[in-house]
Amino acid sequence: MKRSAGFAVAGMLAGMTAMPVLADQPGSDWISMDQARSALMAAGYSSITKIEADDGHWEGEGMKNGQKHEFHVNPHTGAITKDEVDR
């Protein structure tokens, strides 16, 4: 009896890890990814290496002042709400 319960738990865990992860999608009222990139470049970023919609904002990584930074961009105004050196 214990053995079958163990298999059931193992099966549930395997099924949970096999589920696809859904990426966040930009809202219809968001600025475009290109507009977010433009705001970042205007703020001193020399390159953007990653940008994606996540948790209600544009988020990613890029180079600024010769250092790798993490950023968040407000999806409605284009304001940079996080700009930190990635350590």
N, C-alpha and C positions, 0 to 999 in steps of 0.2 A: 504494500500500500504506500509506504513512504517513497519507494523508488518511482512509482508512477507520478506522484506529486512532484518529485524533483524534475522528471521529464517535462511535466506540464509547465513548470516555472521556467525551465530552460527554453522551451518552445515559445513561451510568451516573450521572453527577453530577446530571443533571436528575431521574432517577428517585429518587435519594436525597433530594433536597429536596422531592419531592412526597409523601414518606411522612408519614402523620399522626403528630403528636407526642402520645403518650399521657400524660395527666396522672396524677400520683400519686394514689392513693386511700387514704383513712384506713383503718387496720386495724380489724378487728372489736372489738379490745380497747382502742381509743382512747377518750378522753373526747370528747364531742361538740364540734362547732364552737362551740355556744352556751356550753358549759362553759369552753372556752378563752377566749372573749370575756369571760365573767364574771371569770375570773382576771386578765385584762388590765385590765379596768375597776377591779377591786379594787386593782391595782398603780398606779393613777393615770392610766390612759389615759382621755382624754375622748371619743375616737371611734376606731373601727377602720375604716380605709378599704380594707383588703385582708387576706384571710386564706385560706390554702389549705394542703392537705397537700402537703409537699415534703420529699424526702430523709429520711423517717422522723420528721418533726415537723410541728406547725402552724407556719406562717411567714407573715409579712405586714408590714403597715405601719399606723401609726396616729398619733394626736396625743397628746402627753404634755407637760405644762408649756409649751404653746404652740409646741412643736417637733415636726417629723415624726420618728418613730422607726421603726426596723426591729426586729422581734422574732422569736424562736423560742419555742415553748411545748412542753414535754415532753408527748407525747400520752398518757402513762399517769398522770402525777402532776399535771399542770396547772402545774408550776413553770416560770417564765420563765427560759429558759437563755441568751437573748440579748436585750439591750435597749440599742440604740445609736441615737444621733442620726444620722439619714440626711443626709449631706452631699452 
